[in-house]
Amino acid sequence: MTKPPVAERRQHSFTTHGVTIEDPYAWLKDPGYPDVADKDVLAYLEAENAYFESVMAPHKALTDRLYEEMKGRIKEDDASVPQKDGDWLYWTAFETGGQYRKWWRKPVAGGDDVLILDEPALAEGKEYFRLGAFSVSEDGRYLAYAIDDNGSERFEVRVKDLASGEHLPDVIPGMLSEIVWTTDSTGFLYGLANEQWRTDNARYHRLGTPIAEDVELFKEADEGFRVGVSETSSRKWIVIASGDHVTSEIYLLPANEPLATPILVSPRKVGREYDVDEHDGTLFIHTNDTDPNFRLCTANIAAPGEWAELIGPSRHFYMTGVECFRDFFIVDGREDGLDQIEIHAYEGGLPKRIAFPEASYDAGLGNNPEYDMQVLRVGYESMVTPGTEYDYDVATGTLTTLKVQEIPSGYDASKYGTERLKIVARDGTEVPVSIVYPKDFPRDGSAPLFLYAYGAYGYAIPPGFSTGRLSLLDRGFAYAIAHIRGGDDLGQQWYLDGKLEKRANTFNDFVDVAKGLIADGWTSAGKIAIAGRSAGGELMGAVVNSDPGLWGAVIADVPFVDVLNTMLDADLPLTPGEWPEWGNPIEDKAAFDLIRGYSPYDQVTAQDYPPMFISGGLNDPRVTYWEPAKWAAKLRELKTDDNILLLKTNMGAGHGGKSGRFESLREAAEEHAFVLWQLGVEE
């Protein structure tokens, strides 16, 4: 195909708050969704895919070369460091050429390695495969796990008897939650997705009983709340948590008595979030009730609503979580945007911090399954340091290296530099930027730069390591992460300053970071490739509308771009739970006007746009396939340039793209090839 497909315009309009909106591409939403069978819809998506293949075909050699580079940096027979849980050591391992892991264990007392789950066998013959929840019973006999084989994120639970190696007849379809076993190993808790793909329940299944007899322990009435199940660190209590993006409510169940009446910790209050762990009858409550940087309170389990402050909020330290162990508790957080791990004694005194060597990094607790742990597993990486796993001895404060990410084709950290910059946005706010670059990178504006960001849901993008990124660095790129408002990189207030009526800060920060990098000689307008995924794809849509001339190439993966229509459709899976994040345009005209003012699809206009690579997933329940499809169709209609615009829809995958470690690499290679081609550095 030498010409791009042209989607038919079909008359469709609606009126809300007295405003009539024309939407000629609304027909791309199949009325039968989540079953997509409309012939015209499928024909358009297939035509776009055929055009994508024809346009990228001349660059196949580059794509293949990038793929082989990326694959060469992956240790094919990689294995995790074994970790003790009860009487067993557990680990995972890949085999050479394998797309998926195998799960192993062996007795702590000595004995043979035992294969407990074979993902490659489960994935055989399937276009898509993903393992969800994975939970071994308290007595070590049973494994309950969940699989998704089409990307729809409706998982099927299966139970395996690890003593015999056989599967039990217990199979639970339509699950969307974790799995938590009861103390006696005779049953577990889970949650089902309802018709709108919302987990509004917590259920108890007893092994050997019909699924129809499972007991519903909790049912959420608010359609915007989601229910999750977990357990406290001691495993004495099962946690049933319900909440949306701004409000939470928690119930506790004795793990040895799942049918007991749940204990409500504290009734929900709009705008208050909290989570709970437990130690010797005392609840440790991590909450933002008085400050967006959170504080830590305690309460007796007998009076769970009577909170007493243990650690107050700090202006510089953003407390992100608390985890209790038998002899100490851990407070996780970020100080001025950098990860910190603090070890606290129950009897009080100054905490100990784990010291890390670099000025910018990503660190956190690893897999620490047991309550009585004196040595903690810790993970660390930076933009130039491959992932490293340590044991941290709590008593002595020493770090012992267990594993460093191996890069078979070779990696020399001394070839690269990394910095943490601060760029002043248009309102005077300093925005952090993490950047990595080749040591010989010129600062005269002549070199290309890849700029990434997300900026939503209070999710911080860590300055971590990436082997795929090396293919850009080794071709002369700098790679930058803009820690823009909307994420919680600098605390929860940083997140609050990028949502609802302050949403424009997110887009402005990104543009201002790009302009600041240009001003500092890192690159020039038109030499910047940008990328964002999901809500980060919304960011891409906003900045190509506002500042199209800055960008030399744009990657928008599963982009949330039809924001107004999605937030007006209460029947879509995510919409009611998203109103606290974006606003409710159904009931609130101000929210309607605000969202309409930045929604990328609604704001497409007749102007030049940069080269763009857009992706979607037919089975994606988070950002539905028609959002990127409608956006691409409208861009094709209105844009006034001759730049390449590609739409690729994965017809057998969901929000995460293709499954399997090598298939996902091929998608990354395609995107990198597009960027190199558009910026003229194909080699």
N, C-alpha and C positions, 0 to 999 in steps of 0.2 A: 504494500500500500504506500503510494507516494503522497497521498493527501489524507489529512486527518478526518475522522468521522465527523459528521455534523448531526447533532441530536435534533430531532423534530421539536419545534415549539408547539405546545398545545395550550389552548386557553385555559387558565386556571387562576382564580383570584379569591381572596378572602378579606373580610373586614374585621378588624379588632380595634377597640378604643377609637372608633370613628375613622380609622386609617385603612384604606384599601390597598392591598399588596398584590401585585401581579407575580405569579410564579409559574412560568411556562414550562419548567422542567420538573414540576411536581410529579408528573407521571412516572418518573424513574424510581419512585418508591412503589414497589410491588404491594398492592393491597392485601396480598396473601402472606406478607412477611410475618414470621421468620421463614416461611417456605417461599422461595423465590422461583417462580415458574413462568412469569409473564414473558411471552416470546419476544416482545419488542424490547423489554428491559434487558433480557439476556443477549439479544442480538446486538444492542448498543455496547454492552460491556465487552462482548467478544470482539466486536469491531475495534474498540479501543485497544484491547490486548493485541490484536493482530497488527495494528498500527505501531504499537510499542515495539513489537518484535521486529518489524521491518525497519524502523528507525534505528534501533540498537544493533541490528545485524552487522553493519560495517564496523562496529566497535567490539565485536565478539572476541577478537584476539586480545584486546586490552582487558575486557571483562574476565576472560579466562586467566590472563596473567595475574590480575589482581586477586582472583580467587585462589590461585596456586600460592601466591605470596601469603595470603591470610591463612590458608590451610597449613602452610609450612611453619607458621608460628604457633601452631597448636600441637601439643604433645598428644599424639593419637591414643596412646595407651595410658592416659592420665588416670590417677586414682587419688581419692581424698585421704587425709590422714585419719586412721582409725580413732574412734572415740568410744569410751566406755559408757554404757548405760545398763545398770544392773549387772547381770551375770554375763553380759556379752560385749564384745567389741564390734562396732558397726562401721562400714565404709562403703563407698561407691567406687566403681571403676569402669572405664571405657576400654573396649578392645580396639586394636588398630583397624581403622576403617569404619568403626561403629558410630552410628548417629546418636545412639541413646545409651544411658548408663545401665549397668547391672548393680544390684544392691546385695551386699554380702554381710555376713557376720561370722564370728567364731567365739567359742567360750573363752572367758577371761582366764579360766583355770587351765586352758590348753585344749587343743583339739583341732579338727579339720575346719577349713573354710567352708561355709555353707552359703550357697546362692539362695537368697530369699525372694528376690523379684528380678525378672528378666525383662527389662523394658524393650530390648530389640525384638524379642519374641512377641511381645504384646503389640508392637508397632508394625510387625511384618504384614506387608500387603496394604497398608493404610497410607493414604496421601498425607494424613496429619495424625499426630499423636502427642498427647501431653499427659504427664502424670501430675495429678493434683495432690490431695491430702494423702499422707503416708503415716500410719500410726501402728506401732506394735503394742500389744496388750501388756498390762502390768506384769503378768507372769511369764512374758516372753513367748507365749505359745502361738498367738494369732497375729496376723498382719491384716489390717483393714486399709485399703487404698482406693483411690478414685482415678478414673481415666476419662479423657475427652478425646474423641477420635474424629472431630470435624471442626474444632475451633469455636463452637457455639458456647463453650463454658457451661454446659449442662453435663455434669459428671456422672459416671456410674460407679457405685461403690461395690467392691468385691472383697471377700474375706478368705484368707488362705490359712490353713492349719499348717504351721511351720514344722510341727512334729512329724506329720505324715507327708507334707508337700502337696496335699490335695486342697482344692477349693471347696468351701462350704456352699450349700445351695443359696445362702443369703446373698441377694443381689438387689441393690437399691438404685433405681434410675433417677435422673433429674436432681441430683444433689449439688449444692453450691455452698460449701462450708469446709471447716476443718473437721477432723474426727477425734473425739476424746473418749478414751476408755474409762469405764468405772474401775474401782479398786479391785473388785473380785474377778475382773477379766471375762465377765459373762455378757457384757453388752457395751454399747457406746452411744454417745450423743453425736448428732449431726443436724444439718438443716437442709430442707428442700427448697429449690427455686420454684416460685409460683409461676403462673402463666406470663406474668410481666418480667420474668427473670429477676425477681427480687426475693431474697431470703428473708421471710417474715416470721420464721418459726425456729424452734429448737425441739428436736425429737429424740426419743430414746428407743433404740433397737436392742432387743435381747436376742442373742444368738439362738438360732433354731426355731424362732417363732416367725409367723408370716409377717411380711412387711405391713400388711393392712392392720395388724395389731400393734404397730409401733405407737408409743405414747407421745402425744404432743405436750411438751412440758411448758412451752411458752409460745404465745402468739402475739405478734405486734400489730396494733390497729392502725398506726400511722403509716400511710403508704410511702412516705419519704424516708422511713427508717429501715435500716438493714440489721439483721440479727446475726451474731457470730458466736461460736463456742470455742473455749480454750480452757486452760487449767492454770492454777497457781503453781509457782516453782516447787512447792512442797508436794504437789499433786494431791493434797488433801481436799481441795475444793475445785469444783468445775465452775467456770465463769460463763454466764450467758450475758452478752453485751448487746445492747440495741442502741442505734444512733444514726445520725446523719453527719454532715461535714462540720457541724458546729455544736452539736448537743449529744450527750451520751447518758446512758442509764445502765446500771449493772446489777445483776442478780447472782447469788452464789448458791451452789448446791453441794452438799457433802458428796465427795466422790464415791463413798461407800454406801450412799443412800440416794440414788438418783431420782427416786419418786417422792422424796421429801418436798415440803413446800419451799420454793426458792426464797432466799433471804434478799430483800431489796436493800442495797447499800445506801442509796440516796435517790429520791425521785428526780426525774429529769427537770432541768431548768434550761430554758432556751438560751443558747450561747455559752453554756458551761459544759466542758469536756472533763472526763476523768477516767482513769483506769486504775486497776487494783492488783496488788500482790499481797501475800500473807506470810507472816512468820510468827509461830507460837501463839496463835490466837489474836495477833495484832494485824490489822489491815494497814498496808502502806498505799496511800492514795495520792496519785500524781494528777494534779488538776490545774486548770487555768481560771479558777473561780474568782481570784482577786487580781490576777496579772497575766497578760498574754505570754510571759516567759515561763509560766507554770511555777508551782511550788509543790512541796511534799508534805502531806499530812498523815497522821495516824489515827486509828480508831479501834476500839475493842470490837471484836466480832459480835459481841452481845449487844452493842449499841453502835451499829455501823454508820449511822448518820451523824454521830457526834465527833466532828473532826477537830484535831488539835495540830497546829502547825509544827512540823519538825525542821524543815528547811524552807526558809522564806524565798521569795522570788528575787532575782538579781537582774540588774540592768544589762550586764555584760554576758551573763551565763544563761543560755536558753536550755532549760531542762527538758530533754526529749523522752526520757523513760527511766523506770526504776525496776530492778530485778532483785529479789531476795534469795539469799543462800543461807545455809544453816548458821554460819559463823560471821557473816557480814552481808551488806547489801551494796548493790552497784547503782550509781546514778550516772546515766548517760546524758550528754548534752553537747552544746557547741558554745565556745567562747569566742566572740568576735568572728563567728563563722567557721571555726575550726573544731573538729571533733575532740571531745574529752571523755575519758572514762575515769570515774572517781570511785574508790573503794572506801566505804564507810563502816565503822564498827557500830554495833547495836548499842554499846554502852556510851557512845559519844566520842568526842575528840575530833581533831582535824582529819579530813579525808586524805587519802593518798591518791595521787594521779599517776597514771601510766604516762611516761615521757616518750614522745615521738621525735624523730630527728630532723624532719624537714619543716619548712615554713608553710607549706601547703600540702595537704594529704587527706586521705579518707581512711578512717579507722573505726573499729567497733568490735563488740563481743561477737565471737563465733558460736559454734555449737557447744553449749554447756548444759547437757540434759539433766544432770543429777543435782539434787539439793545440797548434798554434802560434797562440795568441791573446794579443794585448797589450791588447785592450779587451774587457771582459766584459759580457755582457748580464745585468742584474739587475732583479728585480721587487720592487715595494714597494706596500703598501696598509695602511690601518688601518680602524678602525670608522667613521671620518669622512672618510677620504681614499680616493678611487677608485683602482683599480689603475693603477699607473704603471710604465712600462718605461724603464730607464736604460741608457746605456752608461757603464761605469766604466773610466777610463783607469788601468791599473795603475801606470804610471810616474809620473803626476802626481797621482793620487788624486782626480781630478775626476769628478763625475757629470754626464752630459748627458741631459736628458729627451728621450726619443724619442717617447713616446706616453702620453697620459693617457686613461683610460677615459672615453669621451664619453657623456653622458646627455642625449639629445635633448630630453626634456621639461623639462630644467633641474634643477640641483642647487646648493644654497647650503650649503656646509659650515659656515658661521657660525651656522646655525640649530640646530646639534646640539652636544652636549658628550659627551665620553667620559672615562672614568676606569678605573683598574685598582685594584680594591678587594681587601682581604684580610679574609676572614670566618673566625672561629675555629670549627672543628668541635668536636663533643662530646668528642673525645679531646685537644683542645688544639692540633691542627694547623691552621696558617693556610692556607686554601684561596683561591687567586687567583680573582678574578672580573673579567671585562672587561665593561663596560657602556656603552651609548650611549643617549642620551635627547634629547628636544627641550630647548632651552635654557630654556623656561618650565615645565619639568616640576615639579610640586608634590612636596614631600617630606613630605607629611602623611598618607601611606597611602591616599590617595583614588584613585590612578591605577593602571591595569592594567600588568602587566609580563609579558614573554615570556622564559622561561628555557630555555636549550638546553644540552645536554651530551651526551657520548658515554661516556668512561670505560672503555675496554677496549683490549686489544692494544698498549698503549703508543702509541696514536695521539693526538696533541695536536690540539685544535681551535684553530686560529689566530684571533686577533682581527682578522679581515679585513673587507673591505667587501662589502655586499650591497645591490643595488638593490631587490630584493623586500622587504627589511626596511623600506624607507622607507614602505611603505604602512601599516605598524604605527606607526612613529614619528610620522608625520603625523596619526595619529588619537589621539595622546596616550599611546602606550605607551613604556615603556623596554624595551630589549632587552639581556639579559645572557647571557653565556657562563660557565658554571661550569667551571673547570679542575680537575676532581675527580680523585682518585686512580684509577688504572687507565689513564689516559693518561700520557704521559711529559712533560707540560708542564714539570715541574720536574726532569727527569732520569729515568733508568731506575728508580731506587729508588721514585720516585713511581708508576711503573707497577707495580712489584713489590708495593707496598703496597696495591694494589687488585685483586689476583688471588688465585686459589686460596683458602686459608683466610682471607685478608684481604679477600675480595670485599665483605663488608658495608661496608667503608670507603667504597666507591664510592657506594653507596646513601645511607649516612649523610651523606656530604659534600654530596650534592645537597639532601637535606632540610634540612641545617643551613645551607646557603647561602640557601635560600628563607627560612628563619626569620630569618637574619641580615639579609636585605634588608627583611623586614617590620619587624624591630626598628629598622632605620635609617630607616624612613619611606618607603622606595621604593614599597611596595605593601602590600596586606593579604591575609590568607588568603581564598581564593575569588576573588581578582582576578589570580591567576597562571596564565597559560597555559604549559604545558610541552611540550617536543617532544624526541624522540630517534628515531634510525634504526638498525635492525639491532641490534647489541649495545646501542646507546643506547635501542632499544625495550625491551630487557630491563630497563634502568634504569627506563623508564616503568612497566613492569609491576610492578617491585618497589616503587616509591614510591606507586603507587595502592593497593597492598595495605597498605602500612605507614601512610601518612598521607593518606588520601583527601580529608580536609577542607581541605587546603591549596590544592587545585588547582581552578581555575574551568573549565579545558578542557585536554584531553590529546590530543596528536598522537603516535601510535605507528606509524611507517612500517616496513614489513617487519620486525616486531619478533621478536627471538630470545627467545621466551617459554616454549617447551616444552623447557626446557634439559635436564631429567632424561631424558626420552624420547630426545631427540636424542643425548645423550652415551652412552646405553645402546645405540644402534644403530650398530654398527661398519660396517654396509654403506652408510650415508649418505655422500655425497661428502666432507664436511668433517670428520666425527667423529674419526677417528684423529689427524689433525693438530691437532685442538682439545684433546686431552686435556692437553697441557702448559699450556694456558691456563686450563682449568676444572677439571681433575682427571678421573680415569678411574673412573667409578662401577661399571664392570663388575668390575674387579679389586679395588677399594679401597672397603671399607664406609664409611670416614671420608669419602671423596669423595662417595659416594652420599648419606650423611646431610647433608653440607654443601650439595650442590646441591639436594636435595629441600627443604631448609630455606628456600631463597630463590627457587627456580624459580617465576616468576610464575604459570604455569598451575596448578602444583600447590598454590599458596598462595592461590588465589582462595577467598574465603569469603563467607558471608552477611552483607553489610554494605552501606552506601551507597557508591557509587562516583561519581566526577565524570563530567561529559560526556566522551565519548571518541570519537575518529576513528581507526580502525585500518585500515591498508592492507596488501596483500600482492600478490605477483606469481605467476601460475600457473606460469610457467617459471623461477622463481627457484631456482637451484641452491645458493644460500648459506643463505638462510632459506626453507625450503620452505613452500609456500602453506598447508599444513595447520596450521602453528603459529599464525598469526593467526586462522585459521578456528576451530580448537579453542578458542582463548582466548576469542574473541567468544562462541562457543556456551556455554561454561561461565559466563562473566560474565552472559549473559542469563538463565541458569538460576538463579544464586545471588544476584545483586545485589538489594538491597531498596529501591532508589530508582526514580524515574521519569525520571531524566536520559537524554538521548539517547546511544545507543551505535550507531556506524556501522561497518560492515565493507565496505571496497571492495577487490575483487580485480581487478587488471589481468589480463584473460584472454589478452593477447597480449604480455606484457612480463615482465621478470625483476626482479633486485634493484634496479636503478636507476630503476624506473618507466618511464614512456613516454619514447620517444626523440624527438629533435627539440627545438630550443631553445624553440619556442613551445608545444608540447604539454606539456613539463615545467612551463612557466609556468602553464598552466591547472590543473595539479594543485596547484601552490603556491597559486594563487588560491582553489581550493576549500578548502584547509586554512585559509588566512587568513580566509575568509568564515565558516567554522565557528567559529573562535576569536572573531571579532568578534560573531557572533550570540550565542554562549554567554556572553560577558562584557558583553553589553548595550551595545556601542558600534558598532552597525550604521550609525550616522550619522543 
